[in-house]
């Protein structure tokens, strides 16, 4: 008798978010969501540390080809190292906040841009403003988006 076929593992539609300098906050929220969705126990280790971290092997620190975080031995330390490298200082956060406000004020939709793409781009901008501590009222958001649409 033939072996019973097992269904392939379920593939999720989530993509691992890429981190960029100055976008730590939004990356952090997306990464936390991704990790909690795929392996909640890993998120617990990141937050609380690994209880067995003392016995965890460390990377070869003499290897020049090792990744930038080669001396990190556990998930919690890795998360903190990523945060310190990509979060930026207060001045860069303030500058990013001002850039986002300027992008909001000057937001327009091109006549050849689909409504879905324009809305997605606008929502990303609103999310980034909220992450950087510059929330905008729902009324202002709605008015800005509607005014950004082309006459056609």
N, C-alpha and C positions, 0 to 999 in steps of 0.2 A: 504494500500500500504506500502511496506517495506521501511525502511529508506535507503537512498542512501549511499552505502559504500564509505567511504573516504579513499583515499590511505594513507598508513603509511608515517610518516615523512621520508624525505631523510636522510640517514645516510652517513656521510662523512668518507672517508678512513683515515683522518688525526688522528694521535694519539697525545695526550698531551705530550709534551716532559718532561722528568724527569731531574731535575737539580742535578748536582754533584758539589762538592767543586772544585773550580778552572776552571769550565767550564761555568761560567756565561755568557760570551759573546755569545757563540754559542747557549746556552739555550735561551738567551734573543731574539736573532734573530728568532729562531723557535717559541717561545712563542708569539712574536709579530705577526708573520705570522699566527699562529693559531687563536689568538684573532681577528685579522682583518678579517679573513675568516669567523669566526662564529658570531662576534658581533662587528662591527666597532665602535659603540657608546661606548662600554666598553673601547676600546683603547683610545678614546678621554678623558674619565674620568681618565684613568691611567696617561696620559700625562699632562692633565690640572687640574686634581683634580675634586672632586665632589662639585658642587656649594652648595649643601645642606648638606655638611659634618658636619656642626656644629650641626645639629639636629640628626645625625646618632648615634645610640646607640653604646657604646663601650662594649667590652667583660668584663666578670667578672674577674678582675685582681687578685682576691683572690683565684680563682680556680686553684690548682696545676696541674690539668689534662688538662688545656687549651693549645692550640697549641702554638708554640714558638712565634708567631706573634700576640698573643691575645690582645695586647694593641694598635693595629693598627685599626683605625676606617674607613679608606677609601682605595680605590684601589691604588691611587697614593702613599700613605704612605706605603702600603704593598709592592708595586713594589720597592720602595727605600730601604725598610728593607731587602728584598730578595737580592737586589744588594749589599748592604753593607755586608751581611753575606756570600754570595757565590762568589763574584767577586774576592776576594783575594787582597793582597797587591802587590806592584811593584816587590818585590823580588820573590814572588810565580809566578807571571806572567812571569818573565824572566826565571825562572826555567822551567815552562811549555813550553815556547817557545823553549828552548834548548832541552827538551825531545822530542818535536815534530820534530825538525830538525834532531835529532839523529834517530828517527823512520823513517823519510823520507830517510835518507842516507842508512839505513840498511833494507829498505823495500824489502821483497821477497815474491814470490807467491809459496805456497806449490804445489807439483805435483798433489796432490789429490783435490786441491781447484778449484772450478769452476771459469771460467773467470769472470762471473758476480759478484761473491762474492769478488774476488780479486779487481776488479775495484771499487766496492762499498766501500770497506775498504780503498782503495787508495784515492778515492774522499773525503771520510770523513777526512782523514789525511790532504789533500790539503786544504779543507775548514777550518779546525782548524788552520792551519798555516796562512792562510789569515786573520782569525779573530784575531790572536795574532800578526799581523803586520809583518809577515815574508812571503810575497808573493814570489812565485817561477815562473820563466819564463815558458811559455807554452812549449818551446823547451826542457827545463830541465825536465819538468813533463812528456812529451811524452817519452823522452829517458829513464828516470828512470823506467817508467811503463813497457816499452818494454823489458828492460834489466832484470826486475824482473821476467819475465815469465820463467817457466821451459822449457827446450829444447823440451820436447814432445809437 
